[in-house]
Amino acid sequence: MHPTRHPVQALQLDGSQGEGGGQILRSALSLSMLTGTSFTIERIRAGRARPGLLRQHLTAVRAAAEICSAKVSGDTLGSSALQFEPGAIRGGDYHFAIGSAGSCTLVLQTLLPALWFADAPSTVTITGGTHNQAAPPADFLISSWAPLVARMGVCQSIALRRHGFYPAGGGELFARTTPVPQLRPLELIARGQPRSQRARAIVAAQGLDVARAQVTRLGEWLGQCTSRIHELPASEGPGNVVLIEFIHEHVTEIFSGFGQRGRSATSVADAAIAEAEHYRTSIACVGEHLADQLLLPIALAGSGRFTCTTVSSHFETNIDIIQRFLPVAFTIARHSDGCELIAQSRSHEALSG
C-alpha cells in the first residue's frame, strides 16, 4: 500500500503556535513526505528558551530530505524559517548522526511513518541521545509505542544498541521496517488485565549509591513491584535514568525521570513516580506522551480512538498540524478521569493503496 499523494500549494505554518516546540516541525516533515505537500514554516520553536533549529531538528530535516529527495532551504543551525518541498519516499539503508546528545527517538519517529510507505524495505541507524529530558526514552519507543503501531499493521523492529545521555550523547538506535500492506484503525479504550509492574534505575559512570537510593524510593512507592539496578559500562555515561513500567493486556506504559547535575537521586525517582501515579490512579488507557505519539498513526489509518489521562497544549497543537495536511477530524470528549479522542476521516482519502 502506498499513500495517496495530492500535492497542493505549499502550506504556511507558524512554529510559534500552541506550545511552540519542535513537534510542529517534526509532524510537518512526516506529513509532507507522506502527502507530497510542500510547506514553509516560520518562527521555528519560538516557544523555547533556545528557538530555531538545534542539531536534532536539523538532523530530522536533512534526514527527511534524504529519504524523499526534497528541495530544502533554511536548513542551518539556529534557523527560524524553513522551506521543504518533498519528492518520492525511497526505501534504503540510512545512517544519521545528530552530532550531540539531541534525541535519536524524536528523529526516528519523524522518519518511520514515511518509511512505512516507502517503495522498499528500510533500515535506519541514528546516533546521539537515547535518554533525554523532554523526549521519549528509547525504552518507551520500543515497549510502549512500537507494539501499538504493530497492532495497526506496521512491520518494524527497533533496537537500542548503545545508551546516550546528555551531554555526551554517543547512543545509537537501529530500526528496520518494511512497507505497510494496510494500516488498520486502532481502538484503545480499556487497558485490559494488569500483567506486571516494574521499575529500573539505570546508571553509567556514576556511583551505585545513586541507583540504590532510587530503587529504595521506588520500592517504598510500588511495594512488591520488581525494582532493580542496571549498571551500564562507564563508556556509555555519565548518565542516570529511572523507568517505571506498567504492563497491561492491551497497553504498556513507561514513565521516566532523568538525572541532571545538581539534582538529587531521589528527586529523579520522584519525577517518574509523579507521572506514574497520575496514570495508576486513572482508568484511561494511555498517558500524556503516548497519546501525543499515537495521533499521527491513527490519522494515517483514517480513524481510531483511545482514552488518555491528559490533553496537553502539545497534544492540541499536534492535532492542528495533522489536520492541516490530512482529511481527518479529531473530536475530544473530556471526562472527570481524562478524555477520549476519536479520529474520523473527513473523506474517503485515508492513506491506502
Secondary structure as a PSIPRED ss2 file (coil, helix, strand):
# PSIPRED VFORMAT (PSIPRED V4.0)

   1 M C   1.000  0.000  0.000
   2 H C   1.000  0.000  0.000
   3 P C   1.000  0.000  0.000
   4 T C   1.000  0.000  0.000
   5 R C   1.000  0.000  0.000
   6 H C   1.000  0.000  0.000
   7 P C   1.000  0.000  0.000
   8 V C   1.000  0.000  0.000
   9 Q C   1.000  0.000  0.000
  10 A C   1.000  0.000  0.000
  11 L E   0.000  0.000  1.000
  12 Q E   0.000  0.000  1.000
  13 L E   0.000  0.000  1.000
  14 D E   0.000  0.000  1.000
  15 G C   1.000  0.000  0.000
  16 S C   1.000  0.000  0.000
  17 Q C   1.000  0.000  0.000
  18 G C   1.000  0.000  0.000
  19 E C   1.000  0.000  0.000
  20 G C   1.000  0.000  0.000
  21 G C   1.000  0.000  0.000
  22 G C   1.000  0.000  0.000
  23 Q H   0.000  1.000  0.000
  24 I H   0.000  1.000  0.000
  25 L H   0.000  1.000  0.000
  26 R H   0.000  1.000  0.000
  27 S H   0.000  1.000  0.000
  28 A H   0.000  1.000  0.000
  29 L H   0.000  1.000  0.000
  30 S H   0.000  1.000  0.000
  31 L H   0.000  1.000  0.000
  32 S H   0.000  1.000  0.000
  33 M H   0.000  1.000  0.000
  34 L H   0.000  1.000  0.000
  35 T H   0.000  1.000  0.000
  36 G C   1.000  0.000  0.000
  37 T C   1.000  0.000  0.000
  38 S C   1.000  0.000  0.000
  39 F E   0.000  0.000  1.000
  40 T E   0.000  0.000  1.000
  41 I E   0.000  0.000  1.000
  42 E E   0.000  0.000  1.000
  43 R C   1.000  0.000  0.000
  44 I C   1.000  0.000  0.000
  45 R C   1.000  0.000  0.000
  46 A C   1.000  0.000  0.000
  47 G C   1.000  0.000  0.000
  48 R C   1.000  0.000  0.000
  49 A C   1.000  0.000  0.000
  50 R C   1.000  0.000  0.000
  51 P C   1.000  0.000  0.000
  52 G C   1.000  0.000  0.000
  53 L C   1.000  0.000  0.000
  54 L C   1.000  0.000  0.000
  55 R H   0.000  1.000  0.000
  56 Q H   0.000  1.000  0.000
  57 H H   0.000  1.000  0.000
  58 L H   0.000  1.000  0.000
  59 T H   0.000  1.000  0.000
  60 A H   0.000  1.000  0.000
  61 V H   0.000  1.000  0.000
  62 R H   0.000  1.000  0.000
  63 A H   0.000  1.000  0.000
  64 A H   0.000  1.000  0.000
  65 A H   0.000  1.000  0.000
  66 E H   0.000  1.000  0.000
  67 I H   0.000  1.000  0.000
  68 C H   0.000  1.000  0.000
  69 S C   1.000  0.000  0.000
  70 A C   1.000  0.000  0.000
  71 K E   0.000  0.000  1.000
  72 V E   0.000  0.000  1.000
  73 S E   0.000  0.000  1.000
  74 G C   1.000  0.000  0.000
  75 D C   1.000  0.000  0.000
  76 T C   1.000  0.000  0.000
  77 L C   1.000  0.000  0.000
  78 G C   1.000  0.000  0.000
  79 S C   1.000  0.000  0.000
  80 S C   1.000  0.000  0.000
  81 A E   0.000  0.000  1.000
  82 L E   0.000  0.000  1.000
  83 Q E   0.000  0.000  1.000
  84 F E   0.000  0.000  1.000
  85 E E   0.000  0.000  1.000
  86 P C   1.000  0.000  0.000
  87 G C   1.000  0.000  0.000
  88 A C   1.000  0.000  0.000
  89 I C   1.000  0.000  0.000
  90 R C   1.000  0.000  0.000
  91 G C   1.000  0.000  0.000
  92 G C   1.000  0.000  0.000
  93 D E   0.000  0.000  1.000
  94 Y E   0.000  0.000  1.000
  95 H E   0.000  0.000  1.000
  96 F E   0.000  0.000  1.000
  97 A E   0.000  0.000  1.000
  98 I C   1.000  0.000  0.000
  99 G C   1.000  0.000  0.000
 100 S C   1.000  0.000  0.000
 101 A C   1.000  0.000  0.000
 102 G C   1.000  0.000  0.000
 103 S E   0.000  0.000  1.000
 104 C H   0.000  1.000  0.000
 105 T H   0.000  1.000  0.000
 106 L H   0.000  1.000  0.000
 107 V H   0.000  1.000  0.000
 108 L H   0.000  1.000  0.000
 109 Q H   0.000  1.000  0.000
 110 T H   0.000  1.000  0.000
 111 L H   0.000  1.000  0.000
 112 L H   0.000  1.000  0.000
 113 P H   0.000  1.000  0.000
 114 A H   0.000  1.000  0.000
 115 L H   0.000  1.000  0.000
 116 W C   1.000  0.000  0.000
 117 F C   1.000  0.000  0.000
 118 A C   1.000  0.000  0.000
 119 D C   1.000  0.000  0.000
 120 A C   1.000  0.000  0.000
 121 P C   1.000  0.000  0.000
 122 S E   0.000  0.000  1.000
 123 T E   0.000  0.000  1.000
 124 V E   0.000  0.000  1.000
 125 T E   0.000  0.000  1.000
 126 I E   0.000  0.000  1.000
 127 T E   0.000  0.000  1.000
 128 G E   0.000  0.000  1.000
 129 G E   0.000  0.000  1.000
 130 T C   1.000  0.000  0.000
 131 H E   0.000  0.000  1.000
 132 N C   1.000  0.000  0.000
 133 Q C   1.000  0.000  0.000
 134 A C   1.000  0.000  0.000
 135 A C   1.000  0.000  0.000
 136 P C   1.000  0.000  0.000
 137 P C   1.000  0.000  0.000
 138 A H   0.000  1.000  0.000
 139 D H   0.000  1.000  0.000
 140 F H   0.000  1.000  0.000
 141 L H   0.000  1.000  0.000
 142 I H   0.000  1.000  0.000
 143 S H   0.000  1.000  0.000
 144 S H   0.000  1.000  0.000
 145 W H   0.000  1.000  0.000
 146 A H   0.000  1.000  0.000
 147 P H   0.000  1.000  0.000
 148 L H   0.000  1.000  0.000
 149 V H   0.000  1.000  0.000
 150 A H   0.000  1.000  0.000
 151 R H   0.000  1.000  0.000
 152 M C   1.000  0.000  0.000
 153 G C   1.000  0.000  0.000
 154 V C   1.000  0.000  0.000
 155 C E   0.000  0.000  1.000
 156 Q E   0.000  0.000  1.000
 157 S E   0.000  0.000  1.000
 158 I E   0.000  0.000  1.000
 159 A E   0.000  0.000  1.000
 160 L E   0.000  0.000  1.000
 161 R E   0.000  0.000  1.000
 162 R E   0.000  0.000  1.000
 163 H C   1.000  0.000  0.000
 164 G C   1.000  0.000  0.000
 165 F E   0.000  0.000  1.000
 166 Y C   1.000  0.000  0.000
 167 P C   1.000  0.000  0.000
 168 A C   1.000  0.000  0.000
 169 G E   0.000  0.000  1.000
 170 G C   1.000  0.000  0.000
 171 G E   0.000  0.000  1.000
 172 E E   0.000  0.000  1.000
 173 L E   0.000  0.000  1.000
 174 F E   0.000  0.000  1.000
 175 A E   0.000  0.000  1.000
 176 R E   0.000  0.000  1.000
 177 T E   0.000  0.000  1.000
 178 T E   0.000  0.000  1.000
 179 P C   1.000  0.000  0.000
 180 V C   1.000  0.000  0.000
 181 P C   1.000  0.000  0.000
 182 Q C   1.000  0.000  0.000
 183 L C   1.000  0.000  0.000
 184 R C   1.000  0.000  0.000
 185 P C   1.000  0.000  0.000
 186 L E   0.000  0.000  1.000
 187 E E   0.000  0.000  1.000
 188 L E   0.000  0.000  1.000
 189 I C   1.000  0.000  0.000
 190 A C   1.000  0.000  0.000
 191 R C   1.000  0.000  0.000
 192 G C   1.000  0.000  0.000
 193 Q C   1.000  0.000  0.000
 194 P E   0.000  0.000  1.000
 195 R E   0.000  0.000  1.000
 196 S E   0.000  0.000  1.000
 197 Q E   0.000  0.000  1.000
 198 R E   0.000  0.000  1.000
 199 A E   0.000  0.000  1.000
 200 R E   0.000  0.000  1.000
 201 A E   0.000  0.000  1.000
 202 I E   0.000  0.000  1.000
 203 V E   0.000  0.000  1.000
 204 A E   0.000  0.000  1.000
 205 A C   1.000  0.000  0.000
 206 Q C   1.000  0.000  0.000
 207 G C   1.000  0.000  0.000
 208 L H   0.000  1.000  0.000
 209 D H   0.000  1.000  0.000
 210 V H   0.000  1.000  0.000
 211 A H   0.000  1.000  0.000
 212 R H   0.000  1.000  0.000
 213 A H   0.000  1.000  0.000
 214 Q H   0.000  1.000  0.000
 215 V H   0.000  1.000  0.000
 216 T H   0.000  1.000  0.000
 217 R H   0.000  1.000  0.000
 218 L H   0.000  1.000  0.000
 219 G H   0.000  1.000  0.000
 220 E H   0.000  1.000  0.000
 221 W H   0.000  1.000  0.000
 222 L H   0.000  1.000  0.000
 223 G C   1.000  0.000  0.000
 224 Q C   1.000  0.000  0.000
 225 C C   1.000  0.000  0.000
 226 T E   0.000  0.000  1.000
 227 S E   0.000  0.000  1.000
 228 R E   0.000  0.000  1.000
 229 I E   0.000  0.000  1.000
 230 H E   0.000  0.000  1.000
 231 E E   0.000  0.000  1.000
 232 L E   0.000  0.000  1.000
 233 P C   1.000  0.000  0.000
 234 A H   0.000  1.000  0.000
 235 S H   0.000  1.000  0.000
 236 E H   0.000  1.000  0.000
 237 G C   1.000  0.000  0.000
 238 P C   1.000  0.000  0.000
 239 G E   0.000  0.000  1.000
 240 N E   0.000  0.000  1.000
 241 V E   0.000  0.000  1.000
 242 V E   0.000  0.000  1.000
 243 L E   0.000  0.000  1.000
 244 I E   0.000  0.000  1.000
 245 E E   0.000  0.000  1.000
 246 F E   0.000  0.000  1.000
 247 I E   0.000  0.000  1.000
 248 H E   0.000  0.000  1.000
 249 E C   1.000  0.000  0.000
 250 H C   1.000  0.000  0.000
 251 V C   1.000  0.000  0.000
 252 T E   0.000  0.000  1.000
 253 E E   0.000  0.000  1.000
 254 I E   0.000  0.000  1.000
 255 F E   0.000  0.000  1.000
 256 S E   0.000  0.000  1.000
 257 G E   0.000  0.000  1.000
 258 F E   0.000  0.000  1.000
 259 G C   1.000  0.000  0.000
 260 Q C   1.000  0.000  0.000
 261 R C   1.000  0.000  0.000
 262 G C   1.000  0.000  0.000
 263 R C   1.000  0.000  0.000
 264 S C   1.000  0.000  0.000
 265 A H   0.000  1.000  0.000
 266 T H   0.000  1.000  0.000
 267 S H   0.000  1.000  0.000
 268 V H   0.000  1.000  0.000
 269 A H   0.000  1.000  0.000
 270 D H   0.000  1.000  0.000
 271 A H   0.000  1.000  0.000
 272 A H   0.000  1.000  0.000
 273 I H   0.000  1.000  0.000
 274 A H   0.000  1.000  0.000
 275 E H   0.000  1.000  0.000
 276 A H   0.000  1.000  0.000
 277 E H   0.000  1.000  0.000
 278 H H   0.000  1.000  0.000
 279 Y H   0.000  1.000  0.000
 280 R H   0.000  1.000  0.000
 281 T C   1.000  0.000  0.000
 282 S C   1.000  0.000  0.000
 283 I C   1.000  0.000  0.000
 284 A C   1.000  0.000  0.000
 285 C C   1.000  0.000  0.000
 286 V E   0.000  0.000  1.000
 287 G C   1.000  0.000  0.000
 288 E H   0.000  1.000  0.000
 289 H H   0.000  1.000  0.000
 290 L H   0.000  1.000  0.000
 291 A H   0.000  1.000  0.000
 292 D H   0.000  1.000  0.000
 293 Q H   0.000  1.000  0.000
 294 L H   0.000  1.000  0.000
 295 L H   0.000  1.000  0.000
 296 L H   0.000  1.000  0.000
 297 P H   0.000  1.000  0.000
 298 I H   0.000  1.000  0.000
 299 A H   0.000  1.000  0.000
 300 L H   0.000  1.000  0.000
 301 A H   0.000  1.000  0.000
 302 G C   1.000  0.000  0.000
 303 S E   0.000  0.000  1.000
 304 G E   0.000  0.000  1.000
 305 R E   0.000  0.000  1.000
 306 F E   0.000  0.000  1.000
 307 T E   0.000  0.000  1.000
 308 C E   0.000  0.000  1.000
 309 T C   1.000  0.000  0.000
 310 T C   1.000  0.000  0.000
 311 V C   1.000  0.000  0.000
 312 S C   1.000  0.000  0.000
 313 S H   0.000  1.000  0.000
 314 H H   0.000  1.000  0.000
 315 F H   0.000  1.000  0.000
 316 E H   0.000  1.000  0.000
 317 T H   0.000  1.000  0.000
 318 N H   0.000  1.000  0.000
 319 I H   0.000  1.000  0.000
 320 D H   0.000  1.000  0.000
 321 I H   0.000  1.000  0.000
 322 I H   0.000  1.000  0.000
 323 Q H   0.000  1.000  0.000
 324 R H   0.000  1.000  0.000
 325 F H   0.000  1.000  0.000
 326 L C   1.000  0.000  0.000
 327 P C   1.000  0.000  0.000
 328 V E   0.000  0.000  1.000
 329 A E   0.000  0.000  1.000
 330 F E   0.000  0.000  1.000
 331 T E   0.000  0.000  1.000
 332 I E   0.000  0.000  1.000
 333 A E   0.000  0.000  1.000
 334 R E   0.000  0.000  1.000
 335 H E   0.000  0.000  1.000
 336 S C   1.000  0.000  0.000
 337 D C   1.000  0.000  0.000
 338 G E   0.000  0.000  1.000
 339 C E   0.000  0.000  1.000
 340 E E   0.000  0.000  1.000
 341 L E   0.000  0.000  1.000
 342 I E   0.000  0.000  1.000
 343 A E   0.000  0.000  1.000
 344 Q E   0.000  0.000  1.000
 345 S E   0.000  0.000  1.000
 346 R C   1.000  0.000  0.000
 347 S C   1.000  0.000  0.000
 348 H C   1.000  0.000  0.000
 349 E C   1.000  0.000  0.000
 350 A C   1.000  0.000  0.000
 351 L C   1.000  0.000  0.000
 352 S C   1.000  0.000  0.000
 353 G C   1.000  0.000  0.000
